[in-house]
Amino acid sequence: MRYVKWTLTILFWTLVLAALHYTLPRWDVARITDTYETRVNPGENRWFWTEANTGSLPGAQRDVFFIQSRLAGGDVMVYRNEDTGWGWPPFFKFDSATLQAEAADLRSTSQEPRWIAIKHYGWRNELISIYPNAVRIKTVDGPDARVIPWTSIVTLIILIAVVWAIWVRWRRFRENRIDPMIKRAADRF
Protein backbone atom coordinates (compact mmCIF):
# COMPACT_ATOMS: atom_id res chain seq x y z
CA MET A 1 0.00 0.00 0.00
CA ARG A 2 2.92 2.30 0.70
CA TYR A 3 4.17 1.91 -2.89
CA VAL A 4 0.75 2.80 -4.28
CA LYS A 5 0.64 5.94 -2.11
CA TRP A 6 4.11 7.06 -3.24
CA THR A 7 3.34 6.25 -6.87
CA LEU A 8 0.14 8.32 -6.79
CA THR A 9 1.92 11.17 -4.98
CA ILE A 10 4.76 11.23 -7.51
CA LEU A 11 2.30 11.01 -10.42
CA PHE A 12 0.23 13.89 -9.00
CA TRP A 13 3.25 16.19 -8.53
CA THR A 14 4.63 15.25 -11.95
CA LEU A 15 1.34 16.30 -13.57
CA VAL A 16 1.26 19.54 -11.55
CA LEU A 17 4.85 20.39 -12.54
CA ALA A 18 4.18 19.51 -16.20
CA ALA A 19 1.11 21.79 -16.23
CA LEU A 20 3.13 24.61 -14.67
CA HIS A 21 5.99 24.10 -17.12
CA TYR A 22 3.56 24.24 -20.04
CA THR A 23 1.56 27.30 -18.93
CA LEU A 24 4.13 29.56 -17.25
CA PRO A 25 5.75 31.98 -19.69
CA ARG A 26 9.42 31.77 -20.63
CA TRP A 27 11.69 34.05 -22.65
CA ASP A 28 13.90 32.94 -25.55
CA VAL A 29 16.51 35.20 -27.12
CA ALA A 30 16.42 34.62 -30.86
CA ARG A 31 16.73 36.11 -34.30
CA ILE A 32 13.48 36.10 -36.31
CA THR A 33 14.14 34.56 -39.73
CA ASP A 34 10.63 34.44 -41.22
CA THR A 35 6.94 34.81 -40.50
CA TYR A 36 4.05 33.11 -42.28
CA GLU A 37 0.41 32.17 -41.99
CA THR A 38 -1.04 28.75 -42.70
CA ARG A 39 -4.39 27.00 -42.43
CA VAL A 40 -4.51 24.33 -39.75
CA ASN A 41 -7.05 21.80 -38.63
CA PRO A 42 -6.08 20.73 -35.10
CA GLY A 43 -6.68 17.02 -34.90
CA GLU A 44 -5.17 14.62 -32.41
CA ASN A 45 -2.97 17.34 -30.91
CA ARG A 46 -5.85 19.82 -30.43
CA TRP A 47 -5.14 19.95 -26.67
CA PHE A 48 -2.03 22.01 -27.43
CA TRP A 49 -3.83 24.60 -29.58
CA THR A 50 -5.89 27.53 -28.43
CA GLU A 51 -9.62 26.93 -28.15
CA ALA A 52 -11.39 27.35 -31.47
CA ASN A 53 -13.93 29.83 -30.10
CA THR A 54 -11.33 32.60 -29.84
CA GLY A 55 -11.76 33.56 -33.44
CA SER A 56 -13.37 30.79 -35.46
CA LEU A 57 -16.06 28.16 -35.38
CA PRO A 58 -15.49 25.10 -33.18
CA GLY A 59 -13.94 22.21 -35.11
CA ALA A 60 -13.29 24.33 -38.19
CA GLN A 61 -10.03 24.91 -39.96
CA ARG A 62 -8.47 28.24 -39.15
CA ASP A 63 -5.54 30.41 -40.11
CA VAL A 64 -2.67 30.50 -37.64
CA PHE A 65 0.36 32.75 -37.70
CA PHE A 66 3.85 31.27 -37.24
CA ILE A 67 7.18 32.88 -36.38
CA GLN A 68 10.37 31.11 -37.42
CA SER A 69 13.51 31.94 -35.50
CA ARG A 70 17.06 30.89 -34.77
CA LEU A 71 17.86 30.84 -31.06
CA ALA A 72 21.02 32.42 -29.68
CA GLY A 73 22.51 28.94 -29.30
CA GLY A 74 22.01 28.21 -33.00
CA ASP A 75 18.95 25.94 -32.79
CA VAL A 76 15.88 26.59 -34.91
CA MET A 77 12.57 27.29 -33.13
CA VAL A 78 9.11 27.79 -34.62
CA TYR A 79 6.43 29.56 -32.57
CA ARG A 80 2.76 29.73 -33.31
CA ASN A 81 1.13 33.11 -32.82
CA GLU A 82 -2.45 32.56 -31.77
CA ASP A 83 -4.87 34.54 -29.60
CA THR A 84 -5.56 32.94 -26.22
CA GLY A 85 -8.75 34.93 -25.69
CA TRP A 86 -10.39 34.43 -22.30
CA GLY A 87 -9.34 30.77 -22.08
CA TRP A 88 -6.46 28.93 -20.47
CA PRO A 89 -3.70 29.93 -19.96
CA PRO A 90 -4.91 33.38 -18.91
CA PHE A 91 -2.67 35.62 -21.01
CA PHE A 92 -5.71 37.45 -22.46
CA LYS A 93 -3.91 37.77 -25.79
CA PHE A 94 -6.08 39.35 -28.47
CA ASP A 95 -3.37 40.91 -30.66
CA SER A 96 -1.86 38.09 -32.70
CA ALA A 97 -2.09 40.10 -35.93
CA THR A 98 -0.23 43.01 -34.34
CA LEU A 99 2.42 40.68 -32.91
CA GLN A 100 2.81 39.08 -36.35
CA ALA A 101 3.32 42.51 -37.95
CA GLU A 102 5.95 43.39 -35.33
CA ALA A 103 7.71 40.05 -35.87
CA ALA A 104 7.70 40.52 -39.64
CA ASP A 105 9.22 43.97 -39.19
CA LEU A 106 11.99 42.58 -36.93
CA ARG A 107 13.19 39.88 -39.35
CA SER A 108 16.94 39.78 -39.81
CA THR A 109 19.71 37.81 -41.46
CA SER A 110 22.75 36.13 -39.98
CA GLN A 111 24.96 38.85 -41.48
CA GLU A 112 23.02 41.67 -39.77
CA PRO A 113 21.27 40.06 -36.78
CA ARG A 114 18.59 41.77 -34.71
CA TRP A 115 18.16 39.96 -31.42
CA ILE A 116 14.68 39.61 -30.03
CA ALA A 117 13.36 38.26 -26.73
CA ILE A 118 10.27 36.15 -27.39
CA LYS A 119 7.92 35.52 -24.47
CA HIS A 120 6.07 32.24 -24.98
CA TYR A 121 4.35 29.36 -23.25
CA GLY A 122 4.02 25.75 -24.30
CA TRP A 123 6.27 23.08 -25.71
CA ARG A 124 7.80 22.29 -29.07
CA ASN A 125 7.43 18.70 -30.21
CA GLU A 126 8.21 17.89 -33.81
CA LEU A 127 6.79 14.36 -33.61
CA ILE A 128 3.21 15.47 -32.93
CA SER A 129 3.55 19.01 -34.39
CA ILE A 130 2.99 21.18 -31.36
CA TYR A 131 4.45 24.65 -31.10
CA PRO A 132 4.91 27.11 -28.24
CA ASN A 133 2.63 30.15 -28.51
CA ALA A 134 4.42 33.49 -28.75
CA VAL A 135 2.85 36.04 -26.43
CA ARG A 136 5.15 39.07 -26.71
CA ILE A 137 8.36 40.16 -28.38
CA LYS A 138 10.85 42.88 -27.55
CA THR A 139 14.26 43.83 -28.85
CA VAL A 140 17.34 43.11 -26.74
CA ASP A 141 20.98 44.17 -26.95
CA GLY A 142 22.47 40.89 -28.09
CA PRO A 143 22.40 37.12 -27.97
CA ASP A 144 23.71 37.10 -24.39
CA ALA A 145 20.82 39.20 -23.03
CA ARG A 146 19.07 37.83 -19.95
CA VAL A 147 15.37 38.43 -19.45
CA ILE A 148 14.08 37.72 -15.95
CA PRO A 149 10.70 35.91 -16.06
CA TRP A 150 8.96 38.04 -13.41
CA THR A 151 5.50 36.73 -14.31
CA SER A 152 6.55 33.14 -13.62
CA ILE A 153 8.38 34.07 -10.41
CA VAL A 154 5.42 36.00 -8.98
CA THR A 155 2.96 33.27 -10.04
CA LEU A 156 5.04 30.55 -8.38
CA ILE A 157 5.42 32.57 -5.16
CA ILE A 158 1.65 33.14 -4.99
CA LEU A 159 0.95 29.48 -5.77
CA ILE A 160 3.38 28.28 -3.08
CA ALA A 161 1.83 30.70 -0.56
CA VAL A 162 -1.69 29.44 -1.32
CA VAL A 163 -0.67 25.76 -1.09
CA TRP A 164 1.17 26.42 2.18
CA ALA A 165 -1.83 28.32 3.65
CA ILE A 166 -4.23 25.49 2.73
CA TRP A 167 -1.85 22.85 4.11
CA VAL A 168 -1.43 24.71 7.44
CA ARG A 169 -5.18 25.17 7.83
CA TRP A 170 -5.85 21.52 7.00
CA ARG A 171 -3.23 20.37 9.53
CA ARG A 172 -4.74 22.58 12.25
CA PHE A 173 -8.24 21.36 11.41
CA ARG A 174 -7.10 17.73 11.57
CA GLU A 175 -5.28 18.23 14.89
CA ASN A 176 -8.18 20.13 16.49
CA ARG A 177 -11.21 18.29 15.09
CA ILE A 178 -10.45 14.93 13.49
CA ASP A 179 -7.68 13.53 15.71
CA PRO A 180 -9.60 14.13 19.00
CA MET A 181 -12.72 12.52 17.50
CA ILE A 182 -10.72 9.46 16.40
CA LYS A 183 -9.08 9.27 19.83
CA ARG A 184 -12.49 9.43 21.60
CA ALA A 185 -13.87 6.73 19.28
CA ALA A 186 -10.83 4.54 19.97
CA ASP A 187 -11.21 5.06 23.73
CA ARG A 188 -14.89 4.07 23.61
CA PHE A 189 -14.15 1.01 21.53
ZAMARGU-4260 file (C-alpha; in steps of 0.2 Angstrom, whole numbers, plus 5000, padded with zeros to 4 digits):
<rodrens>
0) 5000/5000/5000 | 5015/5012/5004 | 5021/5010/4986 | 5004/5014/4979 | 5003/5030/4989
5) 5021/5035/4984 | 5017/5031/4966 | 5001/5042/4966 | 5010/5056/4975 | 5024/5056/4962
10) 5012/5055/4948 | 5001/5069/4955 | 5016/5081/4957 | 5023/5076/4940 | 5007/5082/4932
15) 5006/5098/4942 | 5024/5102/4937 | 5021/5098/4919 | 5006/5109/4919 | 5016/5123/4927
20) 5030/5121/4914 | 5018/5121/4900 | 5008/5137/4905 | 5021/5148/4914 | 5029/5160/4902
25) 5047/5159/4897 | 5058/5170/4887 | 5070/5165/4872 | 5083/5176/4864 | 5082/5173/4846
30) 5084/5181/4829 | 5067/5180/4818 | 5071/5173/4801 | 5053/5172/4794 | 5035/5174/4797
35) 5020/5166/4789 | 5002/5161/4790 | 4995/5144/4787 | 4978/5135/4788 | 4977/5122/4801
40) 4965/5109/4807 | 4970/5104/4825 | 4967/5085/4826 | 4974/5073/4838 | 4985/5087/4845
45) 4971/5099/4848 | 4974/5100/4867 | 4990/5110/4863 | 4981/5123/4852 | 4971/5138/4858
50) 4952/5135/4859 | 4943/5137/4843 | 4930/5149/4849 | 4943/5163/4851 | 4941/5168/4833
55) 4933/5154/4823 | 4920/5141/4823 | 4923/5125/4834 | 4930/5111/4824 | 4934/5122/4809
60) 4950/5125/4800 | 4958/5141/4804 | 4972/5152/4799 | 4987/5152/4812 | 5002/5164/4812
65) 5019/5156/4814 | 5036/5164/4818 | 5052/5156/4813 | 5068/5160/4822 | 5085/5154/4826
70) 5089/5154/4845 | 5105/5162/4852 | 5113/5145/4854 | 5110/5141/4835 | 5095/5130/4836
75) 5079/5133/4825 | 5063/5136/4834 | 5046/5139/4827 | 5032/5148/4837 | 5014/5149/4833
80) 5006/5166/4836 | 4988/5163/4841 | 4976/5173/4852 | 4972/5165/4869 | 4956/5175/4872
85) 4948/5172/4888 | 4953/5154/4890 | 4968/5145/4898 | 4982/5150/4900 | 4975/5167/4905
90) 4987/5178/4895 | 4971/5187/4888 | 4980/5189/4871 | 4970/5197/4858 | 4983/5205/4847
95) 4991/5190/4837 | 4990/5200/4820 | 4999/5215/4828 | 5012/5203/4835 | 5014/5195/4818
100) 5017/5213/4810 | 5030/5217/4823 | 5039/5200/4821 | 5039/5203/4802 | 5046/5220/4804
105) 5060/5213/4815 | 5066/5199/4803 | 5085/5199/4801 | 5099/5189/4793 | 5114/5181/4800
110) 5125/5194/4793 | 5115/5208/4801 | 5106/5200/4816 | 5093/5209/4826 | 5091/5200/4843
115) 5073/5198/4850 | 5067/5191/4866 | 5051/5181/4863 | 5040/5178/4878 | 5030/5161/4875
120) 5022/5147/4884 | 5020/5129/4878 | 5031/5115/4871 | 5039/5111/4855 | 5037/5094/4849
125) 5041/5089/4831 | 5034/5072/4832 | 5016/5077/4835 | 5018/5095/4828 | 5015/5106/4843
130) 5022/5123/4845 | 5025/5136/4859 | 5013/5151/4857 | 5022/5167/4856 | 5014/5180/4868
135) 5026/5195/4866 | 5042/5201/4858 | 5054/5214/4862 | 5071/5219/4856 | 5087/5216/4866
140) 5105/5221/4865 | 5112/5204/4860 | 5112/5186/4860 | 5119/5185/4878 | 5104/5196/4885
145) 5095/5189/4900 | 5077/5192/4903 | 5070/5189/4920 | 5054/5180/4920 | 5045/5190/4933
150) 5028/5184/4928 | 5033/5166/4932 | 5042/5170/4948 | 5027/5180/4955 | 5015/5166/4950
155) 5025/5153/4958 | 5027/5163/4974 | 5008/5166/4975 | 5005/5147/4971 | 5017/5141/4985
160) 5009/5153/4997 | 4992/5147/4993 | 4997/5129/4995 | 5006/5132/5011 | 4991/5142/5018
165) 4979/5127/5014 | 4991/5114/5021 | 4993/5124/5037 | 4974/5126/5039 | 4971/5108/5035
170) 4984/5102/5048 | 4976/5113/5061 | 4959/5107/5057 | 4964/5089/5058 | 4974/5091/5074
175) 4959/5101/5082 | 4944/5091/5075 | 4948/5075/5067 | 4962/5068/5079 | 4952/5071/5095
180) 4936/5063/5088 | 4946/5047/5082 | 4955/5046/5099 | 4938/5047/5108 | 4931/5034/5096
185) 4946/5023/5100 | 4944/5025/5119 | 4926/5020/5118 | 4929/5005/5108
</rodrens>
